[in-house]
Amino acid sequence: MGRVTERRRVIRIRDGAVSARPDTLVAEEPLEIRLNGKPLAITMRTPGDDFALAAGFLVSEGVLGSAEELANIVYCAGATEDGSNTYNVVDVRLAPGVPVPDVTLERNVYTTSSCGLCGKASLEAVRTTARHPLSDGPSGPMRLEPALLASLPGRLREAQRVFDRTGGLHAAALFSADGELLDAREDVGRHNAVDKIVGRALQQGLLPLSGTVLMVSGRASFELVQKAVMAGIPALAAVSAPSSLAVDLAAETGLTLVGFLRGASMNVYAGEQRIVLEEATAAG
């Protein structure tokens, strides 16, 4: 299996002084995902949690909705001409009776770490029917304090172990409604980091992820909103801006979407019913 980081020689210039030194870089390698032996997609990712990434990807595609629908995931031996295993090809086998979608007519099978599922044939093809309703959990309506949301970017940053060495990774973290860190993953792509979280939850039989908050580095794209909805996550927060389609999808599905979450400042774009706004309204 590939390493998470690699070393490369770099010329360093600091205040006019030039030196050569090794630098630690985040690894980026292709991962081909096959479904019941047939090629489905290729994504550029940071090696690690590959099975979870593949499972989470299939959750967002509407193929998987529970652990019982997944038979197993394996690395494909003989992935190269000489028969060696690159650990860059995985095959996902569905449980007996689970329908195998004909994806070849709906999507381009190449995705990238920056744009996610941008190869969809049309916008309507992206609007996958959700397998799980968005639920605030058994404790009743979710009420998120702005102060709790404000603490999440810092806690996400603290969980980025590889970022400390490379400075080149995105991250996603899953929190409970009261702020407990449930999981955190890093990857060169935000959508990959989210897939790894969702895939691990599916493998553990935890879907839907009711009553949770997904925190992501960077912006909130349409694909990230889709992934949250498909996993049953009722709230998504990002440190940067959402896209217009992300806001539209959040509003349509009832997802709480928070962007520009920096310090005590944030914008609530959809699902404000889950945010405690009384104090902010009184102050305004």
Buried (B, 14 or more C-beta within 10 A) or exposed (E): EBEBBBEEEEEEEEEEEEEEEEBBBBBBBBBBBBBEEEBBBBBBBBBBBBBBBBBBBBBBBBBBBBBEBBEEBEBBEEBEEEEEEBBBBBBBBBEEEBEEBEBEEBBEBEBBBBEBBBBBEEEEBBBBEBBBEBBBBEEEEBEBBBEBBBBBBEBBBEBBEBBEBBEBBBBBBBBBBEBEBBBBBBBBBBBBBBBBBBBBBBBEEBBBBBBBBBBBBBBBBBBBBBBBBBBBBBBBBBBEBBBEBBBBBBBEBBBBBBBBBEEEEBEBBBBEEBBBEEEEEEEE
